[in-house]
Amino acid sequence: MDGVRAKYGLSDRHACRSVGQYRGTQRSVPTVPADADELTQATIALAPESGRYGYRRVTKRLQAAR
């Protein structure tokens, strides 16, 4: 979005309208939990053991392991 604004000299509102995006999507900053990498690695390690388990069962197994 910054590139569009800089290239055409548009305001934030007009740049978002021209590309069809909501302004809120440009203002929100994604938050990543501190243990996201650890949780991802634990899920990957558990996947071969779990077979075709769904995410709910994997979540319960990870919670039980804590």
C-alpha positions as CSV (number, residue, x, y, z in Angstrom):
1,M,0.0,0.0,0.0
2,D,2.9,2.3,0.7
3,G,4.1,1.9,-2.8
4,V,0.8,2.8,-4.3
5,R,0.6,5.9,-2.1
6,A,4.1,7.0,-3.0
7,K,3.8,6.3,-6.7
8,Y,0.5,8.1,-7.2
9,G,0.6,10.6,-4.3
10,L,-2.6,9.4,-2.8
11,S,-3.9,9.5,0.7
12,D,-4.3,6.3,2.7
13,R,-8.0,6.4,2.2
14,H,-7.9,6.9,-1.6
15,A,-5.1,4.3,-2.1
16,C,-7.1,1.6,-0.2
17,R,-10.2,2.5,-2.2
18,S,-8.4,2.3,-5.5
19,V,-7.1,-1.2,-4.8
20,G,-10.3,-2.4,-3.1
21,Q,-8.9,-3.0,0.4
22,Y,-10.3,-2.0,3.7
23,R,-8.2,0.6,5.5
24,G,-8.3,-1.5,8.7
25,T,-6.3,-4.2,7.0
26,Q,-3.4,-1.8,6.5
27,R,-3.4,-0.5,10.1
28,S,-3.6,-3.8,12.0
29,V,-0.2,-5.2,13.0
30,P,-0.2,-9.0,13.2
31,T,0.7,-10.4,16.6
32,V,2.6,-13.6,16.9
33,P,2.5,-15.5,20.2
34,A,5.9,-15.8,22.0
35,D,5.7,-19.6,21.9
36,A,4.6,-19.9,18.3
37,D,7.8,-21.6,17.1
38,E,7.8,-24.0,20.0
39,L,4.1,-24.9,19.4
40,T,4.7,-25.4,15.7
41,Q,7.7,-27.7,16.3
42,A,5.7,-29.7,18.9
43,T,2.8,-30.0,16.4
44,I,5.1,-31.2,13.7
45,A,6.8,-33.7,16.1
46,L,3.4,-35.0,17.1
47,A,1.9,-35.3,13.6
48,P,3.6,-38.6,12.6
49,E,2.5,-40.2,15.9
50,S,-1.0,-39.0,15.6
51,G,-1.8,-40.3,12.2
52,R,-5.0,-38.7,11.0
53,Y,-6.0,-36.9,14.2
54,G,-7.7,-33.6,13.8
55,Y,-6.5,-30.3,15.4
56,R,-8.7,-30.7,18.4
57,R,-7.2,-34.1,19.4
58,V,-3.6,-32.8,18.7
59,T,-4.4,-29.7,20.9
60,K,-5.6,-32.0,23.7
61,R,-2.5,-34.1,23.5
62,L,-0.2,-31.0,23.6
63,Q,-2.1,-29.6,26.6
64,A,-1.8,-33.0,28.4
65,A,1.9,-33.0,27.7
66,R,2.4,-29.7,29.5
